[in-house]
Structures are given as C-alpha cells and as structure tokens.
C-alpha cells in the first residue's frame, strides 16, 4: 500500500478561530463533501501566509466557514489562505480532486 493524495482544498480562507476547544478544523460542509473528506478524518493543513503546517481532524461547518479550533488556532490568523490535504492508502493511484476555492466557495474542480 502507498499513500496518495486523495483531495486538496486550495485557497480556503480562515473565517474564525477559537482557542478554547479540543482542536480541529471546521470546513464548509459542501466543500468537505466535494473533497470527499469525512467528519473526523485526519487532514494536513498548510498556511500559505506564514508557512505553518500541521495535522488535525476535519468537522463539517456552515456555508463559507473555515474555523480553526484549539491549538491549531494559534498557528493561523483570520484571513489567511490555507491548503487542506487529505490522503488515502491504496495499491495504486486513483483519481485526485483539487478544489480551487475563491471567497470560500468552490470556483473550479480538477480531477487528476
């Protein structure tokens, strides 16, 4: 089995952060569905604005939402653009979805 990129959310902006929480990233439910990310799935997050990288788990949120909770909230600022990666273990590479986000809405979907 090899680890492959299953999906990538490119350019989602942080809309809120809450330190007093156990920790996760809350993402617009429609974006999560399209990216095939399930609730509590581990994701890898990169903050394009400051270079921070971390793993956390994803939770579904309201339209346009991208909220960082707990310790992860200390690594970002509201308005920062993020890349969110999800992975799959498989015998061979299947499709990879890249979701291009603008104003926290899906602008384009690329399947590789």
VMD Tcl script that builds the backbone (N, CA, C; Angstrom):
set m [mol new atoms 336]
animate dup $m
set s [atomselect $m all]
$s set {name element resname resid chain x y z} {
  {N N UNK 1 A 0.840 -1.178 0.000}
  {CA C UNK 1 A 0.000 0.000 0.000}
  {C C UNK 1 A 0.888 1.246 0.000}
  {N N UNK 2 A 0.464 2.238 -0.751}
  {CA C UNK 2 A 1.159 3.518 -0.795}
  {C C UNK 2 A 0.191 4.619 -0.385}
  {N N UNK 3 A 0.751 5.716 0.068}
  {CA C UNK 3 A -0.061 6.864 0.476}
  {C C UNK 3 A -0.160 7.825 -0.703}
  {N N UNK 4 A -1.405 8.140 -1.113}
  {CA C UNK 4 A -1.645 9.038 -2.243}
  {C C UNK 4 A -2.495 10.219 -1.807}
  {N N UNK 5 A -2.339 11.323 -2.521}
  {CA C UNK 5 A -3.198 12.490 -2.303}
  {C C UNK 5 A -4.583 12.168 -2.848}
  {N N UNK 6 A -5.581 12.211 -1.970}
  {CA C UNK 6 A -6.973 11.956 -2.373}
  {C C UNK 6 A -7.625 13.243 -2.849}
  {N N UNK 7 A -7.433 14.320 -2.061}
  {CA C UNK 7 A -8.032 15.594 -2.445}
  {C C UNK 7 A -7.259 16.743 -1.801}
  {N N UNK 8 A -7.424 17.905 -2.407}
  {CA C UNK 8 A -6.768 19.112 -1.917}
  {C C UNK 8 A -7.755 20.268 -2.035}
  {N N UNK 9 A -7.917 20.996 -0.937}
  {CA C UNK 9 A -8.711 22.226 -0.938}
  {C C UNK 9 A -7.697 23.359 -1.007}
  {N N UNK 10 A -7.709 24.097 -2.100}
  {CA C UNK 10 A -6.679 25.098 -2.376}
  {C C UNK 10 A -7.237 26.517 -2.225}
  {N N UNK 11 A -6.788 27.230 -1.191}
  {CA C UNK 11 A -7.103 28.646 -1.080}
  {C C UNK 11 A -8.260 29.008 -0.165}
  {N N UNK 12 A -8.708 28.078 0.675}
  {CA C UNK 12 A -9.791 28.429 1.603}
  {C C UNK 12 A -9.245 29.409 2.646}
  {N N UNK 13 A -10.051 30.414 3.000}
  {CA C UNK 13 A -9.614 31.443 3.957}
  {C C UNK 13 A -10.171 31.171 5.341}
  {N N UNK 14 A -9.335 31.427 6.340}
  {CA C UNK 14 A -9.752 31.291 7.732}
  {C C UNK 14 A -10.778 32.377 8.044}
  {N N UNK 15 A -11.949 31.961 8.529}
  {CA C UNK 15 A -13.011 32.923 8.858}
  {C C UNK 15 A -13.113 33.172 10.357}
  {N N UNK 16 A -12.615 32.222 11.167}
  {CA C UNK 16 A -12.685 32.381 12.628}
  {C C UNK 16 A -11.682 31.442 13.273}
  {N N UNK 17 A -11.372 31.719 14.538}
  {CA C UNK 17 A -10.533 30.817 15.316}
  {C C UNK 17 A -10.968 30.874 16.770}
  {N N UNK 18 A -10.927 29.721 17.413}
  {CA C UNK 18 A -11.366 29.598 18.804}
  {C C UNK 18 A -10.339 28.766 19.547}
  {N N UNK 19 A -9.618 29.388 20.455}
  {CA C UNK 19 A -8.551 28.707 21.190}
  {C C UNK 19 A -9.117 27.682 22.174}
  {N N UNK 20 A -10.175 28.020 22.885}
  {CA C UNK 20 A -10.709 27.164 23.940}
  {C C UNK 20 A -11.583 26.047 23.374}
  {N N UNK 21 A -10.943 25.094 22.725}
  {CA C UNK 21 A -11.614 23.952 22.153}
  {C C UNK 21 A -10.580 22.850 22.037}
  {N N UNK 22 A -11.004 21.610 21.930}
  {CA C UNK 22 A -10.078 20.485 21.904}
  {C C UNK 22 A -9.222 20.423 20.651}
  {N N UNK 23 A -9.654 21.031 19.565}
  {CA C UNK 23 A -8.810 21.121 18.384}
  {C C UNK 23 A -9.359 20.445 17.151}
  {N N UNK 24 A -9.437 21.165 16.074}
  {CA C UNK 24 A -9.849 20.646 14.767}
  {C C UNK 24 A -9.955 21.811 13.788}
  {N N UNK 25 A -10.347 21.484 12.551}
  {CA C UNK 25 A -10.653 22.497 11.550}
  {C C UNK 25 A -12.096 22.263 11.094}
  {N N UNK 26 A -12.883 23.313 11.103}
  {CA C UNK 26 A -14.277 23.247 10.653}
  {C C UNK 26 A -14.316 23.843 9.248}
  {N N UNK 27 A -14.835 23.054 8.298}
  {CA C UNK 27 A -14.858 23.456 6.883}
  {C C UNK 27 A -16.285 23.357 6.365}
  {N N UNK 28 A -16.660 24.312 5.527}
  {CA C UNK 28 A -17.955 24.305 4.836}
  {C C UNK 28 A -18.318 22.875 4.434}
  {N N UNK 29 A -19.470 22.416 4.865}
  {CA C UNK 29 A -19.926 21.053 4.620}
  {C C UNK 29 A -19.932 20.695 3.132}
  {N N UNK 30 A -20.345 21.615 2.260}
  {CA C UNK 30 A -20.394 21.339 0.817}
  {C C UNK 30 A -18.989 21.116 0.258}
  {N N UNK 31 A -18.037 21.906 0.744}
  {CA C UNK 31 A -16.647 21.744 0.293}
  {C C UNK 31 A -16.113 20.401 0.774}
  {N N UNK 32 A -16.384 20.054 2.041}
  {CA C UNK 32 A -15.940 18.752 2.553}
  {C C UNK 32 A -16.526 17.610 1.737}
  {N N UNK 33 A -17.816 17.690 1.429}
  {CA C UNK 33 A -18.460 16.635 0.637}
  {C C UNK 33 A -17.800 16.491 -0.727}
  {N N UNK 34 A -17.585 17.594 -1.405}
  {CA C UNK 34 A -16.989 17.548 -2.745}
  {C C UNK 34 A -15.552 17.023 -2.703}
  {N N UNK 35 A -14.835 17.346 -1.634}
  {CA C UNK 35 A -13.456 16.879 -1.476}
  {C C UNK 35 A -13.396 15.449 -0.928}
  {N N UNK 36 A -14.573 14.881 -0.636}
  {CA C UNK 36 A -14.669 13.526 -0.092}
  {C C UNK 36 A -13.914 13.386 1.232}
  {N N UNK 37 A -14.035 14.419 2.075}
  {CA C UNK 37 A -13.456 14.404 3.419}
  {C C UNK 37 A -14.595 14.143 4.397}
  {N N UNK 38 A -14.452 13.106 5.193}
  {CA C UNK 38 A -15.494 12.728 6.147}
  {C C UNK 38 A -15.240 13.400 7.499}
  {N N UNK 39 A -16.299 13.607 8.282}
  {CA C UNK 39 A -16.109 14.151 9.627}
  {C C UNK 39 A -15.119 13.299 10.426}
  {N N UNK 40 A -14.224 13.965 11.121}
  {CA C UNK 40 A -13.178 13.362 11.961}
  {C C UNK 40 A -12.034 12.749 11.157}
  {N N UNK 41 A -12.034 12.923 9.830}
  {CA C UNK 41 A -10.912 12.449 9.021}
  {C C UNK 41 A -9.699 13.348 9.284}
  {N N UNK 42 A -8.530 12.740 9.382}
  {CA C UNK 42 A -7.295 13.495 9.586}
  {C C UNK 42 A -6.924 14.199 8.290}
  {N N UNK 43 A -6.599 15.485 8.399}
  {CA C UNK 43 A -6.162 16.277 7.247}
  {C C UNK 43 A -4.846 16.973 7.598}
  {N N UNK 44 A -4.105 17.307 6.568}
  {CA C UNK 44 A -2.848 18.035 6.709}
  {C C UNK 44 A -3.095 19.451 6.198}
  {N N UNK 45 A -2.765 20.453 7.002}
  {CA C UNK 45 A -3.089 21.845 6.688}
  {C C UNK 45 A -1.795 22.641 6.534}
  {N N UNK 46 A -1.745 23.471 5.496}
  {CA C UNK 46 A -0.620 24.385 5.275}
  {C C UNK 46 A -1.182 25.801 5.202}
  {N N UNK 47 A -0.625 26.695 6.014}
  {CA C UNK 47 A -0.989 28.114 5.957}
  {C C UNK 47 A -0.058 28.777 4.940}
  {N N UNK 48 A -0.615 29.208 3.816}
  {CA C UNK 48 A 0.171 29.801 2.744}
  {C C UNK 48 A 0.799 31.133 3.180}
  {N N UNK 49 A 0.160 31.800 4.122}
  {CA C UNK 49 A 0.613 33.133 4.540}
  {C C UNK 49 A 1.817 33.099 5.485}
  {N N UNK 50 A 1.931 32.059 6.306}
  {CA C UNK 50 A 3.048 32.042 7.260}
  {C C UNK 50 A 3.870 30.757 7.224}
  {N N UNK 51 A 3.488 29.798 6.393}
  {CA C UNK 51 A 4.254 28.563 6.249}
  {C C UNK 51 A 3.985 27.496 7.296}
  {N N UNK 52 A 3.118 27.762 8.263}
  {CA C UNK 52 A 2.801 26.759 9.290}
  {C C UNK 52 A 2.185 25.523 8.646}
  {N N UNK 53 A 2.526 24.365 9.208}
  {CA C UNK 53 A 1.994 23.084 8.732}
  {C C UNK 53 A 1.610 22.260 9.941}
  {N N UNK 54 A 0.449 21.594 9.866}
  {CA C UNK 54 A 0.006 20.779 10.987}
  {C C UNK 54 A -1.078 19.803 10.544}
  {N N UNK 55 A -1.245 18.748 11.355}
  {CA C UNK 55 A -2.328 17.795 11.147}
  {C C UNK 55 A -3.409 18.046 12.180}
  {N N UNK 56 A -4.648 17.829 11.772}
  {CA C UNK 56 A -5.785 17.904 12.680}
  {C C UNK 56 A -6.904 17.088 12.051}
  {N N UNK 57 A -8.091 17.147 12.633}
  {CA C UNK 57 A -9.218 16.436 12.042}
  {C C UNK 57 A -10.252 17.447 11.573}
  {N N UNK 58 A -11.011 17.057 10.553}
  {CA C UNK 58 A -11.981 17.953 9.929}
  {C C UNK 58 A -13.382 17.720 10.484}
  {N N UNK 59 A -14.111 18.809 10.638}
  {CA C UNK 59 A -15.521 18.776 11.034}
  {C C UNK 59 A -16.324 19.616 10.056}
  {N N UNK 60 A -17.567 19.213 9.735}
  {CA C UNK 60 A -18.387 19.983 8.797}
  {C C UNK 60 A -18.921 21.257 9.442}
  {N N UNK 61 A -18.975 22.319 8.623}
  {CA C UNK 61 A -19.451 23.604 9.113}
  {C C UNK 61 A -20.475 24.231 8.197}
  {N N UNK 62 A -20.774 25.473 8.494}
  {CA C UNK 62 A -21.757 26.248 7.737}
  {C C UNK 62 A -21.155 26.724 6.411}
  {N N UNK 63 A -22.009 27.226 5.545}
  {CA C UNK 63 A -21.573 27.733 4.234}
  {C C UNK 63 A -20.512 28.812 4.406}
  {N N UNK 64 A -19.393 28.655 3.703}
  {CA C UNK 64 A -18.315 29.638 3.722}
  {C C UNK 64 A -17.410 29.579 4.941}
  {N N UNK 65 A -17.676 28.664 5.850}
  {CA C UNK 65 A -16.918 28.614 7.109}
  {C C UNK 65 A -15.591 27.888 6.978}
  {N N UNK 66 A -14.589 28.421 7.649}
  {CA C UNK 66 A -13.308 27.755 7.863}
  {C C UNK 66 A -12.789 28.249 9.213}
  {N N UNK 67 A -13.062 27.484 10.254}
  {CA C UNK 67 A -12.713 27.862 11.620}
  {C C UNK 67 A -11.661 26.908 12.157}
  {N N UNK 68 A -10.612 27.462 12.747}
  {CA C UNK 68 A -9.589 26.651 13.401}
  {C C UNK 68 A -9.856 26.662 14.894}
  {N N UNK 69 A -9.758 25.481 15.499}
  {CA C UNK 69 A -10.092 25.328 16.904}
  {C C UNK 69 A -8.893 24.802 17.685}
  {N N UNK 70 A -8.829 25.150 18.965}
  {CA C UNK 70 A -7.784 24.638 19.844}
  {C C UNK 70 A -6.403 25.121 19.457}
  {N N UNK 71 A -5.415 24.255 19.657}
  {CA C UNK 71 A -4.025 24.608 19.398}
  {C C UNK 71 A -3.765 25.057 17.970}
  {N N UNK 72 A -4.477 24.468 17.009}
  {CA C UNK 72 A -4.297 24.852 15.604}
  {C C UNK 72 A -4.651 26.315 15.370}
  {N N UNK 73 A -5.551 26.851 16.187}
  {CA C UNK 73 A -5.971 28.249 16.034}
  {C C UNK 73 A -4.812 29.205 16.302}
  {N N UNK 74 A -3.823 28.763 17.063}
  {CA C UNK 74 A -2.654 29.607 17.349}
  {C C UNK 74 A -1.700 29.706 16.160}
  {N N UNK 75 A -1.872 28.850 15.173}
  {CA C UNK 75 A -0.962 28.804 14.029}
  {C C UNK 75 A -1.442 29.608 12.822}
  {N N UNK 76 A -2.645 30.180 12.909}
  {CA C UNK 76 A -3.221 30.915 11.781}
  {C C UNK 76 A -3.787 32.243 12.248}
  {N N UNK 77 A -4.074 33.098 11.287}
  {CA C UNK 77 A -4.778 34.356 11.542}
  {C C UNK 77 A -6.011 34.390 10.651}
  {N N UNK 78 A -7.030 35.082 11.083}
  {CA C UNK 78 A -8.239 35.238 10.270}
  {C C UNK 78 A -7.853 35.904 8.952}
  {N N UNK 79 A -8.316 35.343 7.862}
  {CA C UNK 79 A -7.986 35.847 6.531}
  {C C UNK 79 A -6.857 35.094 5.851}
  {N N UNK 80 A -6.087 34.298 6.608}
  {CA C UNK 80 A -5.010 33.504 5.998}
  {C C UNK 80 A -5.601 32.499 5.014}
  {N N UNK 81 A -4.880 32.252 3.919}
  {CA C UNK 81 A -5.273 31.232 2.949}
  {C C UNK 81 A -4.614 29.915 3.321}
  {N N UNK 82 A -5.401 28.843 3.228}
  {CA C UNK 82 A -4.920 27.523 3.595}
  {C C UNK 82 A -4.991 26.553 2.427}
  {N N UNK 83 A -4.146 25.545 2.504}
  {CA C UNK 83 A -4.237 24.351 1.675}
  {C C UNK 83 A -4.599 23.228 2.630}
  {N N UNK 84 A -5.590 22.421 2.283}
  {CA C UNK 84 A -6.009 21.303 3.124}
  {C C UNK 84 A -5.890 20.035 2.279}
  {N N UNK 85 A -5.058 19.103 2.743}
  {CA C UNK 85 A -4.788 17.871 2.011}
  {C C UNK 85 A -5.415 16.681 2.725}
  {N N UNK 86 A -6.022 15.777 1.957}
  {CA C UNK 86 A -6.481 14.506 2.515}
  {C C UNK 86 A -5.824 13.385 1.711}
  {N N UNK 87 A -5.557 12.294 2.384}
  {CA C UNK 87 A -4.798 11.199 1.778}
  {C C UNK 87 A -5.570 9.893 1.847}
  {N N UNK 88 A -5.121 8.939 1.040}
  {CA C UNK 88 A -5.694 7.594 1.047}
  {C C UNK 88 A -4.553 6.601 0.852}
  {N N UNK 89 A -4.668 5.467 1.491}
  {CA C UNK 89 A -3.732 4.365 1.251}
  {C C UNK 89 A -4.383 3.422 0.250}
  {N N UNK 90 A -3.642 3.084 -0.803}
  {CA C UNK 90 A -4.190 2.236 -1.855}
  {C C UNK 90 A -3.063 1.486 -2.550}
  {N N UNK 91 A -3.440 0.465 -3.286}
  {CA C UNK 91 A -2.470 -0.310 -4.068}
  {C C UNK 91 A -1.917 0.536 -5.218}
  {N N UNK 92 A -2.819 1.315 -5.838}
  {CA C UNK 92 A -2.377 2.165 -6.949}
  {C C UNK 92 A -3.203 3.442 -6.937}
  {N N UNK 93 A -2.657 4.489 -7.520}
  {CA C UNK 93 A -3.292 5.800 -7.518}
  {C C UNK 93 A -4.636 5.766 -8.225}
  {N N UNK 94 A -5.607 6.365 -7.569}
  {CA C UNK 94 A -6.911 6.568 -8.183}
  {C C UNK 94 A -7.019 8.044 -8.511}
  {N N UNK 95 A -8.216 8.555 -8.684}
  {CA C UNK 95 A -8.376 9.972 -9.000}
  {C C UNK 95 A -7.978 10.840 -7.803}
  {N N UNK 96 A -7.504 12.023 -8.106}
  {CA C UNK 96 A -7.213 13.040 -7.096}
  {C C UNK 96 A -8.019 14.266 -7.458}
  {N N UNK 97 A -8.750 14.818 -6.482}
  {CA C UNK 97 A -9.546 16.024 -6.716}
  {C C UNK 97 A -8.831 17.234 -6.144}
  {N N UNK 98 A -8.730 18.268 -6.949}
  {CA C UNK 98 A -8.200 19.554 -6.498}
  {C C UNK 98 A -9.348 20.549 -6.572}
  {N N UNK 99 A -9.718 21.115 -5.418}
  {CA C UNK 99 A -10.784 22.108 -5.369}
  {C C UNK 99 A -10.161 23.483 -5.246}
  {N N UNK 100 A -10.378 24.317 -6.235}
  {CA C UNK 100 A -9.887 25.697 -6.201}
  {C C UNK 100 A -10.979 26.531 -5.540}
  {N N UNK 101 A -10.619 27.202 -4.458}
  {CA C UNK 101 A -11.580 27.956 -3.659}
  {C C UNK 101 A -11.353 29.454 -3.837}
  {N N UNK 102 A -12.430 30.179 -4.006}
  {CA C UNK 102 A -12.386 31.649 -4.059}
  {C C UNK 102 A -13.548 32.161 -3.226}
  {N N UNK 103 A -13.264 33.079 -2.309}
  {CA C UNK 103 A -14.277 33.604 -1.386}
  {C C UNK 103 A -15.001 32.470 -0.648}
  {N N UNK 104 A -14.223 31.427 -0.306}
  {CA C UNK 104 A -14.703 30.253 0.426}
  {C C UNK 104 A -15.861 29.528 -0.252}
  {N N UNK 105 A -15.846 29.577 -1.593}
  {CA C UNK 105 A -16.786 28.815 -2.416}
  {C C UNK 105 A -15.979 28.096 -3.488}
  {N N UNK 106 A -16.494 26.968 -3.946}
  {CA C UNK 106 A -15.790 26.217 -4.983}
  {C C UNK 106 A -15.858 26.985 -6.295}
  {N N UNK 107 A -14.693 27.311 -6.815}
  {CA C UNK 107 A -14.601 28.017 -8.095}
  {C C UNK 107 A -14.376 27.013 -9.233}
  {N N UNK 108 A -13.548 25.999 -8.964}
  {CA C UNK 108 A -13.182 25.029 -10.004}
  {C C UNK 108 A -12.807 23.711 -9.341}
  {N N UNK 109 A -13.080 22.618 -10.030}
  {CA C UNK 109 A -12.678 21.303 -9.562}
  {C C UNK 109 A -11.856 20.649 -10.670}
  {N N UNK 110 A -10.664 20.194 -10.300}
  {CA C UNK 110 A -9.803 19.488 -11.242}
  {C C UNK 110 A -9.663 18.061 -10.750}
  {N N UNK 111 A -9.806 17.095 -11.649}
  {CA C UNK 111 A -9.576 15.696 -11.312}
  {C C UNK 111 A -8.335 15.234 -12.047}
  {N N UNK 112 A -7.378 14.760 -11.286}
  {CA C UNK 112 A -6.104 14.306 -11.866}
  {C C UNK 112 A -6.022 12.796 -11.855}
}
mol reanalyze $m
mol bondsrecalc $m
mol representation Tube
mol addrep $m
